[in-house]
Amino acid sequence: MTTTNNQPERFDTLQRLELESTIGFEGKVPHGLKLHPDRTHMVYPIGCNLVIENLQTRQQEFLLGHNNNISSVAISNNGKYIASGQATYMGFKADIIIWDYATREPYARLVLHKVKIEDLVFTCSDRFLISLGGQDDGAIIVWNIETKEPVCGSAAQHKSAGITYCLAA
C-alpha cells in the first residue's frame, strides 16, 4: 500500500487482524489434547496459540503469549492453571507460561530451559510444576507455583543413557 505521495503506509495505523476460530487439531504435541477437570472444555495447542474450546457450544478462546510453537501442555488437577511450554531455536531459552484458567491471563512466565520444553506435569497437590527440557537441555526442574521460582533441578539422564521424553507425578 502507498499513500498519495508514494510513501509506504505504516502498518501500525492498520486495524489488527484477530483470530476468531480454528478448524482441526494438529496432533503434533504428544499428550497435547487435554480435557479440563470441569469436563466442559478441551485444551490443545495450535502453533503458538493455546485453544480452550467449549465442548457444548464449540466456542473457542485463545491464549496468546508464546513466540514459537507450543511443545507441551499440562492442566493442574484442580483446573486452576494451564501450563504450556514452547520449542525455540538453538541458543535460545524456551518459555513456560502458567495460565490462570479463570482469567485466561498469564500467571507466570518461567524461563530456564534451553531450546525445548519436552514435557510438563503438575504434582498431585498442584503446589509444584515439573518441567522436562528437550534433548539439548536434558534438565528436570521443579517449580513452586506460588512463588513462581525454581525449587530444584537435575539432569534427566546421563548422556550415555539415552533421551527422556515424558514425566509422571
C-alpha positions in Angstrom: 0.0 0.0 0.0 1.1 3.5 -0.7 -0.2 6.9 0.2 -0.8 9.6 -2.4 2.8 10.8 -2.3 4.0 7.2 -3.0 5.3 6.7 0.6 4.6 3.4 2.3 1.8 3.5 4.8 2.8 2.5 8.3 1.4 -0.9 9.4 0.7 0.4 13.0 -2.1 2.5 11.6 -3.9 -0.5 10.2 -6.5 -2.4 12.2 -5.1 -5.6 13.9 -6.3 -8.9 12.4 -7.5 -11.2 15.2 -8.0 -14.9 15.3 -11.7 -15.9 15.6 -11.7 -19.6 15.3 -9.6 -22.6 14.2 -10.6 -25.8 12.4 -8.9 -29.1 13.3 -6.2 -30.3 15.6 -2.6 -30.9 14.5 -1.8 -33.7 16.9 1.9 -33.0 16.8 2.3 -32.4 20.5 2.4 -35.6 22.5 -0.4 -35.7 25.0 -1.5 -32.3 23.7 -5.2 -32.8 23.7 -6.4 -32.3 27.3 -9.9 -32.4 28.9 -10.2 -29.8 31.6 -11.4 -31.1 35.0 -14.6 -29.1 34.6 -15.4 -31.7 31.8 -16.8 -28.8 29.7 -13.7 -27.6 28.0 -11.0 -29.1 25.9 -7.5 -27.6 25.7 -5.0 -28.0 22.9 -2.2 -26.2 21.1 -2.1 -25.0 17.5 1.2 -23.4 16.6 1.9 -20.6 19.1 -1.6 -20.5 20.4 -3.4 -22.4 23.1 -7.0 -23.1 22.4 -9.7 -23.6 25.0 -12.8 -25.0 23.4 -16.2 -25.4 25.0 -17.4 -28.9 24.1 -21.1 -28.0 24.2 -21.1 -24.6 22.3 -17.9 -25.2 20.2 -16.9 -21.6 21.2 -13.1 -21.2 21.2 -10.9 -18.9 23.3 -7.2 -18.3 22.5 -4.3 -17.9 24.9 -1.7 -15.9 23.2 1.8 -15.4 24.7 4.3 -17.8 23.1 6.6 -16.6 20.3 7.2 -20.1 18.9 5.3 -23.4 18.6 3.9 -24.9 21.8 5.6 -28.3 22.5 3.9 -29.3 25.8 0.6 -28.7 27.7 -0.5 -29.6 31.2 -3.5 -28.8 33.3 -3.5 -28.7 37.1 -5.6 -31.3 38.9 -7.9 -28.7 40.4 -8.2 -27.0 37.0 -7.0 -23.6 38.2 -3.9 -23.5 36.0 -2.8 -24.5 32.5 0.9 -24.7 31.7 2.3 -24.6 28.2 5.9 -24.9 27.1 7.4 -24.0 23.7 10.2 -25.0 21.4 12.7 -22.4 20.2 16.0 -22.4 18.3 19.5 -23.5 19.3 20.9 -20.9 21.7 17.6 -19.6 22.9 15.6 -20.2 26.1 12.3 -22.0 25.9 9.5 -20.3 27.9 6.9 -22.0 30.1 3.7 -20.0 30.6 1.4 -20.8 33.5 -2.1 -19.5 32.6 -4.8 -18.6 35.1 -7.8 -20.6 33.8 -10.4 -18.3 35.4 -9.0 -15.1 33.9 -7.4 -16.6 30.8 -4.3 -14.4 31.5 -0.7 -15.4 32.1 0.0 -16.1 35.8 3.8 -16.7 35.4 6.4 -17.0 32.8 9.2 -19.5 33.7 12.5 -19.4 31.8 15.4 -21.7 32.5 15.3 -24.5 29.9 17.2 -24.3 26.6 15.6 -24.9 23.1 12.5 -27.0 24.0 10.1 -28.0 26.8 9.6 -31.7 26.3 7.0 -32.3 29.0 5.2 -30.6 31.8 3.3 -32.1 34.8 1.6 -30.7 37.9 2.1 -32.6 41.2 -0.9 -34.2 42.8 -1.2 -31.3 45.3 -0.9 -28.7 42.5 1.8 -26.9 44.6 4.5 -27.6 42.0 5.0 -27.9 38.3 7.7 -30.2 37.0 9.3 -29.4 33.6 11.5 -31.5 31.4 13.8 -29.9 28.9 14.3 -31.3 25.5 17.3 -33.2 24.1 19.6 -30.1 24.0 18.7 -29.3 27.6 18.1 -32.6 29.4 17.1 -31.0 32.8 14.2 -31.6 35.1 13.2 -28.6 37.1 10.6 -28.4 39.9 8.9 -25.0 40.1 6.9 -23.6 43.1 3.6 -22.4 41.7 3.0 -19.8 44.5 6.5 -18.2 44.4 7.0 -18.7 40.6 10.5 -19.8 41.4 12.5 -23.0 40.7 12.9 -25.2 43.8 15.4 -27.7 42.5 16.7 -29.3 39.3 18.7 -32.2 38.0 19.8 -33.9 34.8 17.1 -36.2 33.5 19.6 -38.8 32.4 23.2 -39.4 31.9 24.4 -38.5 28.4 25.1 -42.2 27.6 21.7 -43.4 28.9 19.5 -42.0 26.1 16.8 -39.4 25.9 13.9 -38.8 28.3 10.6 -37.8 26.7 7.9 -37.8 29.5 7.3 -37.2 33.1 4.8 -38.6 35.7 3.9 -37.2 39.1 
